Each structure stands twice: as structure tokens, then as C-alpha cells.
Amino acid sequence: MRRVHVGNALSAFGLGFTVPYLYVYVAQVRDLGAVTAGLVLAVFAVAALVVLPFAGRAIVRRGPLPVLLAALVTAAVGALSLGLAGSAAAVLLSAAALGAGQAVMQPALATVIVDCSTAETRSRAFATQFFLQNLGLGIGGLIGGHLVDTTRASSFTLLFSIEAAMFLLLVVVIATLRIPRATSGEGAAARSAGGSWRQLLRNRAMVQLCLLGFVLFFACYGQFESGLSAYGVEAAGISPSVLGTALAANTAVIVVAQFVVLRFVERRRRSRVIAAVGLIWAVAWGVAGYAGLGNGGQAMATAAFVSTYALFGLGEAMLSPTVAPLVADLAPAGMAGQYNSAFALVKQLALAVGPVVGGPMGASLHLPYIVTFLLFSLGISVLAVGLGRRLTPVQDQPSLEGSRVVARGGVPAESLAA
């Protein structure tokens, strides 16, 4: 598990070098224009949506390690090619490879973490992953900002080369792992289902969790760099430098609060924690509304806008030890890869739709934008409470494992699919 976390942090560190500067690199440094830059961002989403439906079955049949290694090599090739590409076609093909590799990495790495952890340690494992991921992204972005020079394409080639090297370093780390595969009975059960989406869709708790996940990612992550940024600039008069400060505040809250929050959520019902996140994000949207629609002056608007991102970060820190472990606990034996891939697919759909809906609204329909996403956040709370009714006591609160109440009346986690 330690090696997985170190490798994951290094790959996030590599991503931090390039993610904030991708648009500038394509549109200005390579002089391919805003349309091509926009297509590159769209290609990332499309590539993910194409490969993720097949990733789960591959993980179930082959195990997470071979799939993860293939994804890392693909992402490394895509990153290096992107740093060297000079034409629109080369840039788009490189982005497709990088996007596909990154997309498959998510469920494969999540499945490795599931296989390396127990029900008791899983929440802490995913919280650590999220913490290190954000720390790596933040440090990588900070260092990359000092290396980048928009007048020299070679400086961007260096950034993409570092990103590729980090992926390959994770390949070396992952190649040293030895994770026990499922027993023959479990593997046969998974293969007989054929990684079946039909079996997953019969699991009503998982379907409801996917719906909840879509709303979570649509109403938060899908707005960070699209609708909320546009709203901040157009309605609140926020400068680009303040946008950077707001994103830094989001990362800082996650890094500082993650393990403090973990102690709070570990012994509480997961459904209630997610419901609380919905309420926190509703407050965040209210604060954003004050930033753009209030009359407190520019200093107050700036403080409110930065606070909005900080509140989102607090909610993210509460979700990281809650949602991903719940996906794993809902999966029948041998099917964690399929369930992780399904949830990753839902996430990518939300991240693709979120900017399309939120971007135009945030730029021009300021009050409707705030009201709409405030209601979506309250909807998170409603969906979470409903999900709690479909979970067994141990699935909703793993700390109950072995308690007298569960021993007498609880339902084993494995029985949920039935």
C-alpha cells in the first residue's frame, strides 16, 4: 500500500506540471488556436467515455495490475507525444492516448487499493490517496509554473517529458507489487458474469450511488474550471490571479483537513456524511451568490469567492474516505474492477456535461446559475439519505463490524446484490 501511495503521488505530481497549462500550450505556444485547444479538452472526455466501459471487464478478467501497467504506458506515450506534437492532428491523437490512459488508471488503481486493504482500513487508504494526489498536483503545478515559458515551446516539452517520466516511474513501482488474485471460486463467479453490466444494474444500491455520484461531480468538479470560473469573472469581477488563489485554497483545505476530517467520518454513517457534504456545498453556492450578487465591495467579493472554493475542498475531504470505499463494499467478490469502472464512467459523464451546462449559465445567467446548483447540492443530501436506506448497517457504517447489534440483526455485505 505504501508503494501504491508513493507511486500515485508521483504521477499526480507529473500531472500537476501540465494540467493548468494545456490550453495555453495548444492555443498559443503551438499556435493552433482556441478551437483546437477546446477540442483537445473534449478529446480527453471522449477518450475516457470510450475506454471505460471495457476497462471493468478487463480488470475482472486479467486483474488490476496488467490493466494499470498498460494504462500507465499509454498515458506516458500520450504525454511525451503531446510535448513534441506540432500539428493539430498530432495534438489530438496524443491527447486521446493520454486521456484514455488516465481514465483507465482510475478504476485500476482503485481496485489495487481495494485488494491491498481491508474493510477496516479502506477509508483511510482512499483518504491517503486523495491527500497525496492533491498534494502532488499542487506541488507539480507550483514548480511547473516556474519552469514554463510561453515564448519557448521547449519549456513545455520539458513539462510533458517530466509527466511521462512520472508515469513510467509508477510503472516501475507497480511492477514490484504482488497482490493475491481472487480465489478460483470468486474468479469463476466474476467470469461467469462476464463483467456483466446487467448484474451491476440489478444492484439497486449501486445504481443509486451512481446517480448520486453523477450529481456530486456535476455540481462540484464539473463547475470548477468552467461555470464557477466564468461566474467569478463575469459576476464578481474576479481576476485570473484570484482564480488561482481560489484553486490553491481548495487544495490547501484538502491537504490540511483531510486526516482531521477522517477521524470525524470514520465512525459515522456514510450516507449521513455525504448528506452533510450536500449541505456544506449548498452553503458554498450561497457564499458564491453573495460574491457575485451582493453589494459588499470587491474585497468582500474576493474573500467570498475564495471561501467558496475552500468550502468545496472541505466537502471533498469528507467524500474521499466515504464514496470510493462504498463502491468497493457494494461490489460482489471479484467484481470490484467492474464497479470501480462503472463509477469512473459516471464521473466522466458528469465532468463532460457539467461544463457544457454550467459554462454558459455561469457567464450570463448569474442568479439562475447559483440557484440551480444550490438546489443540486440540496439534492445530494436527499439522495444520500435515500441511499442510506438501501445499505446494510455495516456498509453504511463499517465501524459497526463485529458489534453485537450487527451480529444479531445485520445483513452480510455480500448479500446486497441478491
BELCORTA-V796866 format. One record per pair of residues at least 6 apart in sequence whose ideal C-beta (glycine too) atoms are under 8 Angstrom apart, sorted by the first residue. I is the first residue (numbers start at 0). J is the second residue. D is the distance in Angstrom with one decimal. If there is no record, write none. Layout:
I,J,D  I,J,D
This chain:
0,112,7.3  0,115,4.5  0,116,6.6  0,124,6.2  2,172,5.2  2,173,7.9  2,175,6.7  2,176,6.5  3,108,7.3  3,111,5.8  3,112,6.3  3,115,6.3  3,128,7.9  3,172,7.5  3,173,7.5  3,176,7.2  4,127,5.7  4,128,6.3  4,131,5.6  5,172,6.5  6,168,7.0  6,169,4.0  6,172,3.7  6,173,6.2  7,108,6.4  7,128,5.8  7,131,6.1  7,132,6.3  7,135,7.8  7,169,7.2  8,131,3.9  8,132,6.9  8,134,6.7  8,135,4.4  9,135,6.8  9,165,5.0  9,168,5.4  9,169,6.0  9,172,7.8  10,71,7.6  10,104,7.6  10,135,7.4  10,165,5.2  10,166,5.8  10,168,7.8  10,169,4.7  11,131,6.9  11,132,4.4  11,133,7.5  11,134,7.7  11,135,3.2  11,136,5.0  11,139,7.0  12,135,3.9  12,136,7.4  12,138,6.0  12,139,4.3  12,165,5.9  13,78,7.6  13,135,8.0  13,139,6.4  13,161,5.9  13,162,3.9  13,163,7.5  13,164,7.0  13,165,2.9  13,166,6.4  14,101,7.8  14,135,7.6  14,136,6.1  14,139,6.5  14,162,6.4  14,165,7.8  15,135,6.1  15,136,4.1  15,137,6.6  15,138,6.5  15,139,2.3  15,140,4.2  15,141,7.8  15,142,7.8  15,143,6.3  16,139,4.8  16,140,7.3  16,142,7.1  16,143,3.9  16,146,7.7  16,158,4.5  16,159,7.7  16,161,5.3  16,162,5.3  17,24,7.7  17,78,7.2  17,81,7.9  17,143,7.0  17,155,8.0  17,158,5.3  17,159,5.8  17,162,5.2  18,136,7.3  18,140,7.1  19,140,5.2  19,143,7.2  19,144,7.4  20,143,6.7  20,147,5.7  20,155,7.0  20,158,7.1  21,36,7.6  21,39,6.8  21,40,7.3  22,36,4.9  22,39,8.0  22,40,7.1  23,149,6.4  24,155,4.9  25,31,5.4  25,35,5.8  25,36,4.1  25,39,5.3  25,90,5.9  26,32,6.0  26,33,5.1  26,35,7.1  26,36,3.9  27,149,6.1  28,149,5.8  28,152,5.4  28,155,5.7  29,84,7.3  29,85,6.3  29,90,6.8  29,152,6.9  31,86,7.9  31,87,5.3  31,90,6.5  35,87,4.9  35,90,6.7  35,91,7.6  38,91,6.3  39,90,6.1  39,91,6.4  39,94,4.6  42,91,5.6  42,94,4.5  42,95,5.2  42,98,6.1  43,94,6.1  43,97,7.4  43,98,3.7  43,101,7.6  44,98,7.3  44,347,6.2  44,350,6.6  44,351,4.1  45,95,7.7  45,98,7.6  45,351,8.0  46,94,7.5  46,95,4.6  46,96,7.7  46,98,3.6  46,99,4.3  46,102,6.5  47,98,5.7  47,99,6.9  47,101,7.5  47,102,3.5  47,343,7.8  47,344,7.9  47,347,4.3  48,344,7.0  48,347,5.7  48,348,6.9  48,351,7.0  49,99,7.2  50,99,4.7  50,102,5.7  50,103,5.7  51,102,5.6  51,103,7.1  51,106,7.3  51,340,5.5  51,343,5.6  51,344,4.2  51,347,6.4  52,196,7.9  52,340,7.5  52,344,6.4  54,66,6.6  54,102,7.5  54,103,4.7  54,106,5.7  54,107,7.0  54,336,7.6  54,340,4.5  54,343,7.6  55,106,6.5  55,194,5.5  55,336,5.3  55,337,3.8  55,338,7.4  55,339,7.1  55,340,3.1  55,341,6.3  56,193,7.1  56,194,3.3  56,337,6.8  57,66,5.1  57,336,7.7  58,66,5.1  58,106,6.5  58,107,5.9  58,110,5.5  58,335,7.9  58,336,2.7  58,337,7.1  58,339,7.4  58,340,6.6  59,189,4.8  59,190,7.3  59,194,4.4  59,333,6.6  59,334,6.3  59,336,4.9  59,337,5.4  60,189,7.9  60,190,6.5  60,194,6.8  62,178,7.6  62,180,5.7  63,107,4.7  63,108,7.6  63,110,3.9  63,111,4.8  63,114,6.8  63,178,7.5  63,336,5.9  64,107,7.9  64,111,6.8  64,173,6.3  64,176,6.4  64,178,6.4  66,103,6.4  66,107,4.6  66,336,7.7  67,103,7.8  67,104,6.5  67,107,3.8  67,108,6.0  67,111,6.4  67,173,5.8  68,170,5.9  68,173,6.0  68,174,6.7  69,103,7.5  70,99,7.7  70,100,4.7  70,101,7.7  70,102,7.9  70,103,3.8  70,104,4.6  70,107,5.9  71,100,6.7  71,104,6.6  71,166,4.9  71,167,7.3  71,169,5.5  71,170,4.8  71,173,7.1  72,100,7.6  72,166,7.6  72,167,7.7  72,170,6.4  73,96,5.5  73,97,8.0  73,99,6.1  73,100,3.7  73,103,7.7  74,96,7.3  74,97,5.5  74,99,7.9  74,100,2.8  74,101,5.5  74,104,6.6  74,163,8.0  74,166,5.0  75,100,7.5  75,163,4.3  75,164,7.9  75,166,3.9  75,167,5.1  75,170,7.5  76,96,5.7  76,100,7.9  76,163,7.6  77,93,5.2  77,94,7.0  77,95,7.3  77,96,3.2  77,97,3.1  77,98,7.4  77,99,7.6  77,100,5.8  78,93,7.8  78,97,5.4  78,159,5.1  78,160,7.9  78,162,4.4  78,163,4.2  78,166,6.6  79,159,6.2  79,160,6.2  79,163,4.1  80,89,7.0  80,92,7.3  80,93,3.8  80,96,6.7  81,90,6.5  81,93,3.9  81,94,6.3  81,97,6.1  81,159,5.4  82,155,6.2  82,156,4.2  82,157,7.7  82,158,7.0  82,159,2.8  82,160,5.8  82,162,8.0  82,163,7.6  83,89,8.0  83,156,6.3  83,159,7.8  84,90,4.5  84,92,7.9  84,93,5.1  100,166,7.6  102,343,6.8  102,347,6.5  105,339,7.5  105,343,4.7  105,346,7.8  106,336,6.3  106,339,3.6  106,340,4.1  106,342,7.5  106,343,4.7  107,336,7.3  107,339,7.9  108,128,7.8  109,125,7.9  109,323,6.1  109,326,7.6  109,327,7.4  109,335,7.9  109,339,4.4  109,343,7.8  110,335,5.0  110,336,4.6  110,339,5.4  111,173,7.6  111,176,7.3  111,178,6.6  112,121,7.7  112,124,5.3  112,125,6.5  112,128,6.3  113,121,6.9  113,327,4.4  113,335,4.8  113,339,7.6  114,178,4.8  114,179,7.5  114,335,7.5  115,124,7.2  115,178,6.5  116,124,4.4  118,328,6.7  118,393,7.8  118,397,5.4  118,400,6.2  118,412,7.8  119,397,6.7  119,400,6.8  121,324,4.2  121,327,6.3  121,328,7.6  121,397,7.6  122,261,7.0  122,264,7.4  122,265,5.7  122,320,3.9  122,321,7.1  122,324,5.0  122,397,7.0  123,261,6.4  123,265,7.5  123,320,6.7  124,324,7.9  125,319,5.7  125,320,5.6  125,323,4.4  125,324,5.5  126,257,5.8  126,258,7.0  126,261,4.8  126,316,7.9  126,319,5.1  126,320,3.9  128,319,7.5  129,253,7.2  129,257,6.8  129,315,7.5  129,316,7.6  129,319,3.5  129,320,7.8  130,253,6.9  130,254,6.5  130,257,4.3  130,258,7.2  130,319,7.6  133,250,5.2  133,253,4.7  133,254,5.9  134,250,7.9  134,254,5.5  136,250,7.0  137,247,7.2  137,250,4.5  137,251,7.8  137,254,7.1  143,158,5.5  146,154,6.1  146,157,6.4  146,158,6.4  147,154,5.4  147,155,6.6  147,158,6.4  148,154,4.3  180,186,6.7  181,189,7.0  181,332,6.5  181,333,4.5  185,332,4.2  185,333,4.0  186,333,5.6  188,331,7.2  188,332,6.5  188,333,5.7  189,331,7.9  189,332,7.5  189,333,3.4  189,334,5.4  189,337,7.8  192,198,4.9  192,334,7.0  194,334,7.6  194,336,7.7  194,337,4.9  195,337,7.8  196,337,7.8  196,341,7.4  198,331,7.7  198,334,7.5  198,416,7.1  199,205,6.0  199,206,7.9  199,334,7.7  199,337,6.2  199,338,6.6  199,341,5.7  200,206,6.2  201,416,7.1  202,329,6.4  202,415,6.7  202,416,5.1  203,389,6.0  204,329,5.7  204,386,6.8  204,389,4.1  204,390,6.0  204,394,7.7  204,415,6.0  205,326,7.6  205,329,4.9  205,330,7.9  205,338,6.5  205,341,7.5  207,382,7.1  207,385,6.7  207,386,5.0  207,389,6.1  208,322,7.7  208,325,6.5  208,326,6.7  208,329,6.7  208,342,7.4  208,386,6.1  209,341,6.5  209,342,6.3  209,345,4.7  210,382,6.5  211,273,7.0  211,379,6.8  211,382,4.5  211,383,6.3  211,386,5.9  212,322,6.7  212,342,5.8  212,345,5.0  212,346,6.3  212,349,7.4  213,345,5.1  213,346,7.9  213,348,6.5  213,349,4.7  214,349,7.7  214,375,6.0  214,378,5.9  214,379,5.6  214,382,6.4  215,273,7.9  215,276,7.8  215,318,7.0  215,322,7.4  215,349,7.6  215,379,6.1  216,345,7.6  216,346,5.0  216,349,3.6  216,350,5.9  216,353,7.0  217,349,4.1  217,352,6.3  217,353,4.8  217,356,7.8  217,375,6.9  218,280,6.8  218,353,7.8  218,372,5.3  218,375,4.0  218,376,5.7  218,378,8.0  218,379,6.8  219,280,6.3  219,311,5.8  219,314,7.1  219,315,7.4  220,346,8.0  220,349,7.4  220,350,6.1  220,353,7.1  221,349,5.5  221,350,5.2  221,352,6.9  221,353,1.8  221,354,6.1  221,357,6.4  222,353,5.9  222,354,7.7  222,357,4.7  222,361,7.3  222,372,6.7  223,246,7.4  223,249,7.8  223,308,7.8  223,311,7.7  224,354,7.5  225,353,6.6  225,354,3.4  225,357,5.3  225,358,4.3  225,361,7.0  226,353,7.3  226,354,6.8  226,356,7.5  226,357,2.6  226,358,5.3  226,360,6.0  226,361,3.4  226,362,7.8  226,368,6.4  226,372,7.7  227,287,6.9  227,307,7.4  227,357,7.2  227,361,6.2  228,242,5.8  228,361,7.4  229,357,7.9  229,358,5.8  229,361,4.0  229,362,4.1  230,287,6.9  230,291,5.9  230,361,3.6  230,362,7.2  230,365,6.3  230,368,5.9  230,369,7.6  231,237,3.8  231,241,7.5  231,242,6.4  231,245,7.4  231,287,7.8  231,290,7.1  231,291,7.2  231,304,5.2  232,238,8.0  232,239,7.9  232,242,7.5  233,291,8.0  233,361,7.3  233,362,5.2  233,363,7.3  233,365,7.2  234,290,7.7  234,291,3.1  234,292,6.8  234,361,7.9  234,365,4.3  235,290,4.5  235,291,4.1  235,300,4.6  235,301,7.7  235,303,7.7  235,304,5.5  236,297,6.2  236,300,6.6  237,245,7.7  237,290,7.8  237,300,7.3  237,301,6.7  237,304,5.4  241,301,5.6  241,304,6.7  241,305,7.1  244,305,5.9  245,304,5.9  245,305,4.8  245,307,7.2  245,308,4.0  246,308,6.4  248,305,5.1  248,306,7.9  248,308,5.2  248,309,4.6  248,312,7.0  249,308,4.2  249,309,6.4  249,311,5.9  249,312,4.1  249,315,7.7  250,312,6.9  251,309,7.8  251,312,7.4  252,309,4.9  252,312,3.4  252,313,5.6  252,316,6.9  253,312,4.8  253,315,5.8  253,316,5.1  256,312,7.4  256,313,6.1  256,316,4.9  257,316,4.9  257,319,7.1  260,313,7.3  260,316,4.5  260,317,5.4  260,320,7.8  261,320,5.3  263,317,8.0  264,272,4.8  264,317,5.8  264,320,5.8  264,321,6.1  265,320,7.0  265,398,6.4  266,396,7.4  266,398,4.6  267,396,6.8  268,387,6.4  268,395,4.8  268,396,4.8  269,321,4.9  269,322,7.9  269,324,8.0  269,325,5.5  269,387,7.7  269,390,7.5  269,394,7.6  269,395,5.4  269,396,6.8  270,383,5.0  270,384,6.3  270,386,5.3  270,387,2.9  270,390,6.5  270,395,5.5  271,383,7.4  271,384,7.8  271,387,6.9  272,317,5.6  272,318,7.9  272,321,5.1  273,317,7.9  273,318,6.9  273,321,6.1  273,322,7.0  273,379,6.8  273,380,7.9  273,383,3.9  273,386,7.5  274,379,7.3  274,380,4.2  274,381,8.0  274,383,4.0  274,384,5.5  274,387,7.9  275,317,6.9  275,380,7.7  276,314,4.2  276,317,5.2  276,318,5.8  276,379,6.6  276,383,7.9  277,376,5.1  277,377,6.2  277,378,7.2  277,379,3.2  277,380,3.5  277,381,7.7  277,383,6.4  278,376,7.6  278,377,7.6  278,380,5.7  279,310,5.8  279,313,6.0  279,314,4.8  279,317,7.7  280,310,7.0  280,311,6.5  280,314,5.2  280,376,4.0  280,379,6.9  281,373,5.4  281,376,4.0  281,377,5.3  281,380,7.8  282,310,6.2  283,306,7.9  283,307,4.9  283,310,3.7  283,311,5.5  283,314,7.5  283,376,7.6  284,307,7.5  284,369,5.7  284,372,5.2  284,373,4.1  284,376,5.9  285,369,7.8  285,373,6.4  286,303,5.1  286,306,5.4  286,307,5.0  286,310,6.7  287,303,7.1  287,304,6.7  287,307,4.3  287,369,6.1  288,366,7.6  288,369,4.1  288,373,7.5  289,295,7.1  289,299,7.9  289,300,7.9  289,303,5.1  290,299,7.8  290,300,4.6  290,301,7.7  290,303,3.7  290,304,4.3  290,307,6.7  291,300,7.0  291,304,7.9  291,365,5.6  291,369,7.4  292,365,6.4  292,366,6.4  292,369,7.2  293,299,7.0  293,300,7.0  293,303,7.4  295,303,7.5  323,342,8.0  324,397,7.6  325,390,7.9  325,394,6.9  326,338,5.4  326,339,6.1  326,342,5.0  327,335,5.4  327,338,7.2  327,339,7.3  328,394,5.1  328,397,7.3  328,412,5.7  329,338,6.4  329,394,6.8  329,415,6.2  330,337,7.1  330,338,3.9  330,339,7.8  331,413,6.5  331,416,4.9  332,413,6.7  357,368,7.0  357,372,7.3  360,367,6.4  360,368,4.1  360,371,6.9  361,368,5.0  387,395,5.6  390,415,7.8  391,409,6.0  391,410,4.4  391,411,7.4  391,412,6.1  391,414,7.7  391,415,6.3  392,399,5.4  392,404,7.1  392,405,5.4  392,408,7.8  392,409,4.7  392,410,7.7  393,399,5.5  393,400,5.4  393,405,5.7  393,409,5.7  393,411,7.9  393,412,5.8  394,412,5.6  394,415,6.9  399,405,4.8  399,409,7.2
